[in-house]
């Protein structure tokens, strides 16, 4: 078993690290601060991954390099290009497989379930940033300079994932409080369970059938924001929740003070109409299926239980740390 390097120590990086360790690999995790899970199989390192010299030094001998970072959304055009370029350069020079964790922004609005064969036709700023990252990596792969692959997932949910559309409402739902959601509460939506992402990334970094292609992480059947909230409460034995949309004027006002909220304008289509991905290709090729929604929600609730077995509010979480 070899050494695998993960950039980013948030829920996705951590889930991937623990999955790789379980498979017998040694993991180096790189962030600005040297954070990450405390585990004998995980070596936590501090460094600036936008510096290819520093990154090459820290990731020497790696069999695969996993990009699990996620800078603040409103700074993607500024921060992603040097980071992505550095990781692509290091993977090209060292022979490490480059595995990039991405999302669905690059597709833009579609009127059908998203498949890997759909073009990256987004006209939005964030969508174009993500599309350019894969375009550059794929060009290098086709030129024989690197072995690259990319995972794409929908909105994350899972224990400790609070910086997400569903995660930020878990505590309120368990407290019996009304929750406000962006867009149409009843529009079908795909949700990707974080442990499934970790398992998928571990496969992509170690199976040569994955290289040179993008892959959708196994994701359960879509359900609306209201349905997901209701299922959480039902599994928890609680009354049905009150789920209401955030008024458009409320989003505009919040955007005056929050650049991230202001940036929702570009991706609001993901919540005001059906937003569904097709992950059947991953399951067909690699045999990995999505965790059933109720099982995932049960795991979230089990992790929320305090010493007495009673439910408590969601613990503080964070996005994938951007080195």
C-alpha positions as CSV (number, residue, x, y, z in Angstrom):
1,X,0.0,0.0,0.0
2,X,1.2,3.5,-0.8
3,X,1.1,7.1,0.3
4,X,-1.9,9.2,-0.7
5,X,-1.9,13.0,-0.3
6,X,-5.1,14.9,0.4
7,X,-5.4,18.7,0.2
8,X,-8.1,20.0,2.5
9,X,-9.2,18.7,5.9
10,X,-13.0,19.4,5.9
11,X,-15.7,16.7,5.9
12,X,-14.7,15.5,2.4
13,X,-11.0,15.4,3.0
14,X,-11.5,13.7,6.3
15,X,-13.9,11.1,5.0
16,X,-11.5,10.3,2.1
17,X,-8.5,10.1,4.5
18,X,-10.3,7.6,6.8
19,X,-11.5,5.5,3.9
20,X,-7.9,5.3,2.5
21,X,-6.5,4.4,5.9
22,X,-9.0,1.7,6.3
23,X,-7.8,0.3,2.9
24,X,-4.3,0.2,4.3
25,X,-2.8,3.3,2.8
26,X,-0.7,6.0,4.5
27,X,-2.3,9.4,4.2
28,X,-0.7,12.9,4.2
29,X,-3.1,15.7,4.7
30,X,-2.1,19.2,3.8
31,X,-3.8,22.4,4.9
32,X,-2.6,25.9,5.8
33,X,-2.7,25.1,9.5
34,X,-1.8,21.5,9.5
35,X,-5.3,20.4,10.7
36,X,-7.0,17.1,10.1
37,X,-8.3,14.0,11.8
38,X,-6.2,12.6,14.7
39,X,-5.3,9.1,13.4
40,X,-2.2,7.0,13.4
41,X,-2.5,6.6,9.7
42,X,-2.8,10.3,8.9
43,X,0.1,12.6,8.8
44,X,-1.0,16.2,9.1
45,X,1.1,18.8,7.4
46,X,1.0,22.6,7.0
47,X,1.8,24.3,3.7
48,X,0.7,26.5,0.9
49,X,-0.6,24.3,-1.9
50,X,-0.7,27.2,-4.4
51,X,3.2,27.0,-4.3
52,X,4.1,24.0,-6.5
53,X,7.6,23.8,-5.0
54,X,6.2,23.6,-1.4
55,X,3.5,21.2,-2.5
56,X,6.0,18.9,-4.3
57,X,8.2,18.8,-1.2
58,X,5.3,17.9,1.1
59,X,3.8,15.3,-1.2
60,X,6.9,13.5,-2.3
61,X,6.3,9.8,-3.1
62,X,2.6,10.1,-3.4
63,X,0.7,7.6,-5.5
64,X,-2.3,9.9,-5.7
65,X,-3.0,13.6,-5.0
66,X,-6.6,14.5,-4.0
67,X,-7.9,18.0,-4.4
68,X,-10.5,18.2,-1.6
69,X,-10.0,21.9,-0.9
70,X,-12.8,24.5,-1.2
71,X,-12.0,28.2,-1.0
72,X,-14.7,30.7,0.0
73,X,-17.2,30.8,-2.9
74,X,-16.9,34.5,-3.6
75,X,-13.1,34.1,-4.0
76,X,-13.1,31.2,-6.4
77,X,-11.9,33.2,-9.4
78,X,-9.0,34.5,-7.4
79,X,-7.9,31.5,-5.4
80,X,-8.7,28.4,-7.5
81,X,-6.5,29.0,-10.6
82,X,-3.2,29.0,-8.7
83,X,-4.2,26.1,-6.5
84,X,-5.4,24.0,-9.3
85,X,-2.4,24.8,-11.5
86,X,0.0,23.9,-8.6
87,X,-1.7,20.5,-8.0
88,X,-1.8,19.7,-11.7
89,X,1.9,20.6,-12.1
90,X,2.9,18.5,-9.1
91,X,0.9,15.5,-10.2
92,X,2.4,15.9,-13.7
93,X,6.0,16.0,-12.4
94,X,5.7,13.3,-9.8
95,X,3.5,10.8,-11.5
96,X,0.8,10.9,-8.9
97,X,-2.8,10.4,-10.0
98,X,-4.7,13.7,-9.7
99,X,-8.2,13.3,-8.2
100,X,-10.2,16.4,-8.1
101,X,-13.4,16.8,-6.0
102,X,-15.7,19.0,-7.9
103,X,-19.4,19.8,-8.2
104,X,-22.2,20.3,-10.7
105,X,-21.8,24.0,-11.3
106,X,-20.0,23.5,-14.6
107,X,-23.1,22.1,-16.3
108,X,-25.3,25.1,-15.8
109,X,-29.1,24.8,-15.9
110,X,-30.4,21.5,-17.5
111,X,-33.9,20.1,-18.1
112,X,-32.9,16.5,-17.5
113,X,-30.8,14.5,-14.9
114,X,-27.2,15.5,-15.3
115,X,-24.8,12.8,-16.7
116,X,-21.1,12.9,-17.2
117,X,-21.6,13.2,-20.9
118,X,-23.3,16.6,-20.6
119,X,-21.2,19.5,-21.7
120,X,-19.7,22.0,-19.2
121,X,-21.8,24.8,-20.6
122,X,-22.3,27.0,-17.6
123,X,-22.0,30.8,-18.2
124,X,-21.7,31.6,-14.5
125,X,-18.4,32.7,-13.0
126,X,-18.2,29.8,-10.5
127,X,-19.3,27.3,-13.1
128,X,-16.6,28.5,-15.6
129,X,-13.9,28.3,-12.9
130,X,-14.8,24.6,-12.2
131,X,-15.1,23.8,-15.9
132,X,-11.7,25.3,-16.6
133,X,-10.1,23.2,-13.9
134,X,-11.3,20.0,-15.5
135,X,-10.6,21.2,-19.0
136,X,-6.9,21.8,-18.1
137,X,-6.6,18.5,-16.2
138,X,-8.2,16.5,-19.1
139,X,-5.9,18.2,-21.7
140,X,-2.9,17.2,-19.6
141,X,-4.2,13.7,-19.3
142,X,-4.8,13.3,-23.0
143,X,-1.3,14.7,-23.7
144,X,0.1,11.9,-21.5
145,X,1.5,14.3,-18.9
146,X,-0.7,13.2,-16.0
147,X,-3.3,10.6,-14.9
148,X,-6.4,12.6,-13.9
149,X,-9.9,12.1,-12.9
150,X,-12.7,14.1,-11.3
151,X,-15.6,13.4,-9.0
152,X,-18.7,15.5,-9.1
153,X,-21.4,15.5,-6.5
154,X,-24.5,17.4,-5.5
155,X,-25.2,19.2,-2.2
156,X,-23.5,17.5,0.7
157,X,-25.1,16.1,3.8
158,X,-23.8,14.1,6.6
159,X,-22.8,14.2,10.3
160,X,-21.0,17.5,11.0
161,X,-21.7,19.0,7.6
162,X,-23.2,22.3,8.7
163,X,-21.9,24.6,5.9
164,X,-24.5,23.3,3.4
165,X,-28.1,24.0,2.5
166,X,-29.5,21.0,4.5
167,X,-26.8,20.8,7.2
168,X,-27.4,24.3,8.5
169,X,-31.0,23.4,9.2
170,X,-30.4,20.1,11.1
171,X,-30.2,21.7,14.5
172,X,-33.4,23.7,14.0
173,X,-35.3,20.7,12.7
174,X,-34.3,18.7,15.8
175,X,-35.4,21.6,18.0
176,X,-38.8,21.7,16.3
177,X,-38.2,25.1,14.8
178,X,-39.3,26.4,11.5
179,X,-36.7,26.3,8.8
180,X,-36.3,28.6,5.8
181,X,-34.8,27.2,2.5
182,X,-33.6,28.8,-0.7
183,X,-35.8,28.3,-3.8
184,X,-38.8,26.0,-4.1
185,X,-39.1,23.7,-1.1
186,X,-40.8,21.1,-3.2
187,X,-38.5,20.9,-6.3
188,X,-36.8,17.5,-6.6
189,X,-33.1,17.7,-5.6
190,X,-30.2,15.4,-5.4
191,X,-28.2,15.2,-2.1
192,X,-24.9,13.4,-1.8
193,X,-23.9,11.7,1.4
194,X,-20.4,12.6,2.6
195,X,-19.2,9.1,3.5
196,X,-20.2,8.0,-0.1
197,X,-17.9,10.8,-1.4
198,X,-15.0,9.4,0.6
199,X,-15.5,5.9,-0.7
200,X,-15.8,7.2,-4.3
201,X,-12.6,9.2,-4.1
202,X,-10.7,6.3,-2.7
203,X,-11.8,4.3,-5.7
204,X,-11.0,7.0,-8.3
205,X,-7.4,7.3,-6.9
206,X,-6.7,3.6,-7.0
207,X,-8.6,2.2,-10.0
208,X,-7.1,2.9,-13.5
209,X,-10.5,2.5,-15.1
210,X,-11.4,5.9,-13.6
211,X,-8.6,7.9,-15.1
212,X,-9.3,10.3,-18.0
213,X,-13.0,10.7,-17.1
214,X,-15.3,12.6,-14.7
215,X,-17.6,10.6,-12.5
216,X,-20.7,11.3,-10.5
217,X,-20.5,10.2,-6.9
218,X,-23.2,7.5,-6.1
219,X,-26.2,9.5,-4.9
220,X,-29.6,8.3,-3.7
221,X,-32.9,9.1,-5.5
222,X,-33.7,12.8,-5.4
223,X,-36.1,14.3,-2.8
224,X,-37.1,17.9,-2.2
225,X,-35.9,20.1,0.6
226,X,-39.2,19.6,2.3
227,X,-39.1,15.8,1.9
228,X,-35.5,15.5,3.2
229,X,-36.4,17.7,6.3
230,X,-39.6,15.6,6.9
231,X,-37.7,12.3,6.6
232,X,-35.1,13.5,9.1
233,X,-37.9,14.4,11.6
234,X,-39.8,11.2,10.9
235,X,-36.7,9.0,11.5
236,X,-36.0,11.0,14.7
237,X,-39.6,10.4,15.8
238,X,-40.5,14.1,15.7
239,X,-43.5,15.9,14.2
240,X,-43.4,17.1,10.6
241,X,-41.4,20.3,10.2
242,X,-42.4,23.7,9.0
243,X,-40.4,24.4,5.9
244,X,-40.9,27.7,4.1
245,X,-39.0,29.5,1.3
246,X,-36.7,32.5,2.0
247,X,-38.5,35.5,0.3
248,X,-36.6,36.8,-2.7
249,X,-36.4,40.2,-1.1
250,X,-34.8,38.5,2.0
251,X,-32.0,37.1,-0.2
252,X,-31.4,40.4,-1.9
253,X,-31.1,42.2,1.5
254,X,-28.8,39.5,2.9
255,X,-26.7,39.8,-0.2
256,X,-26.0,43.4,0.7
257,X,-24.0,42.2,3.7
258,X,-22.8,38.7,2.6
259,X,-20.8,38.1,-0.6
260,X,-21.6,34.4,-0.4
261,X,-25.3,35.0,-0.2
262,X,-25.0,37.5,-3.1
263,X,-23.3,34.8,-5.1
264,X,-26.4,32.6,-4.8
265,X,-27.9,34.5,-7.7
266,X,-25.7,32.5,-10.1
267,X,-26.8,29.1,-8.7
268,X,-30.4,29.8,-7.6
269,X,-31.6,27.6,-10.6
270,X,-30.4,24.6,-8.6
271,X,-33.2,25.1,-6.1
272,X,-36.1,26.7,-7.9
273,X,-36.5,23.8,-10.3
274,X,-35.6,20.1,-10.5
275,X,-31.8,19.6,-9.9
276,X,-31.0,15.9,-10.3
277,X,-27.9,14.0,-11.2
278,X,-27.5,10.5,-12.7
279,X,-24.8,8.5,-10.9
280,X,-25.5,5.2,-12.5
281,X,-22.2,5.0,-14.4
282,X,-20.2,4.9,-11.2
283,X,-22.3,2.1,-9.8
284,X,-22.3,0.2,-13.0
285,X,-18.5,0.3,-13.4
286,X,-17.2,0.2,-9.8
287,X,-20.1,-1.5,-8.0
288,X,-20.5,1.2,-5.4
289,X,-24.0,2.2,-4.5
290,X,-25.3,5.2,-2.7
291,X,-26.2,4.9,1.0
292,X,-30.1,4.9,1.3
293,X,-31.4,8.3,2.5
294,X,-33.0,6.9,5.6
295,X,-29.8,5.1,6.6
296,X,-27.8,8.3,6.1
297,X,-30.2,10.3,8.1
298,X,-30.1,7.7,10.9
299,X,-26.3,8.0,11.0
300,X,-26.6,11.7,11.3
301,X,-29.1,11.3,14.2
302,X,-26.9,8.7,15.9
303,X,-24.0,11.1,15.8
304,X,-26.2,13.9,17.3
305,X,-27.1,11.8,20.3
306,X,-25.6,13.0,23.6
307,X,-24.4,10.9,26.5
308,X,-28.0,10.3,27.6
309,X,-29.1,9.3,24.1
310,X,-31.1,12.5,23.6
311,X,-30.7,14.5,20.5
312,X,-28.7,17.7,20.5
313,X,-28.0,20.4,18.0
314,X,-25.5,19.9,15.2
315,X,-21.9,20.4,16.3
316,X,-19.9,23.2,14.7
317,X,-18.5,22.3,11.3
318,X,-16.5,24.0,8.5
319,X,-16.0,23.9,4.8
320,X,-13.1,22.1,3.3
321,X,-10.1,24.1,4.4
322,X,-8.5,25.9,1.5
323,X,-4.7,25.8,1.9
